[in-house]
Amino acid sequence: MSRARRGETAGSGTMFSRLLFVVALTLPMSGCQTAAERAEEIAAHDDAACRDAGTKPGTPAYAKCREDMSNRRQMSEMASRIGMQNQIWSQQEMTRHQMMMGH
């Protein structure tokens, strides 16, 4: 069966390799920042975004805005993890299929 019929593109393996390369490059950078520093950065960003949206600290609207920001960030992180898992699975399946086909 051709790659086109399986829904694969000629560069799918290359794209996965590039993705892994980017992840490998960014992992050491994330280690330069402590968890407390990252939490402070996130809090400052969320505070600024909620203030820019017109909410004032101490109000229910501000608390809701901060909660929404946190929830969106968690959903985004989960989606990123799922996407990475799907990429890994896809690469493993492609490799398994190629091995079965003798390529």
N, C-alpha and C positions, 0 to 999 in steps of 0.2 A: 504494500500500500504506500502511495507517495506521501510525502510530508504534507502536501496541500490537502489531501483527502483526510489526513489525521488531524488537520487543524493546526499544524505546526508551521512556523515560519522558518526560513533558512537561518535567521539570526537568533532564534530563541535560546540556543546554548550560549551564544556570545552575550546576549542581554543578561542572562543569569550570571555569567562570569563577571560582567561589569558590575552588577548589583552586589555580588559578594565582595568585589574589590572595594566598592564605595563603603560598604558596611565595615570591612576590615580597616579602612583608613579612618573612619570616624570613631571607632571604638576607643582607640587610645586617646583621642581628643576628649571624649566624655569622661575619661578617668582623671583629667586635669582639674575637674570641678568636683568639690565635695557635695554630698547629698544636701547638706545645709545650705551651701551656696546656690545649688540648683533650686532648692525650695524657695529661697529668698528671691531669686530671679523670676521664678514663676509667680510668686505672690505680687511682686512689683508689676509684672506685666498684666496680671489679672486686675490689680487695683487700678492701673492706668486705663485699661480697656473699659472697666465698669464706670469709672469717673467720666471718661470720654462719652460713654453712653448716656450720661446725665444723672446717674444715681449718686447718692451721697452716702459715705460710710456711716454705719449705725442705723440705716433704714432697712426695712424689709426688702425693698427693691434691690438695694446693694447686696444684701445677703443672698438673694435669689440669683443675682447676676454672677456672683462669685461661685455659687454652687453650680450654675449652668456652665461656667467656664471650666470648672473642674471635671464635670461630667463629660463635656465635649472632648477634653484632653484625654480622659480615660478611654473613651470610645475610639478616638483616633489611634491611641497606642495599641489598643486591642486589634483594630483593623490592620495596623501595620504588622503586628505579630502574625495574624492570620494570613495576610498577604505573603509574608516571608515563608511561612509554613507551606502555603500552596505552591510557591516557587520551588521550594526544595522538593516537595512531593512530585511536581511536574518533571523536574530534572531527573529525579530518581526513576520515574516511570519511563522517561525517554531513554535513559541509560539502560534500563532493564530490557526495554524493547529492542534497542540496538544490539544488545548482547544476545538476545534470543534469535535475532535475524542474522547474527554472525558478522556484524559490522564492527 
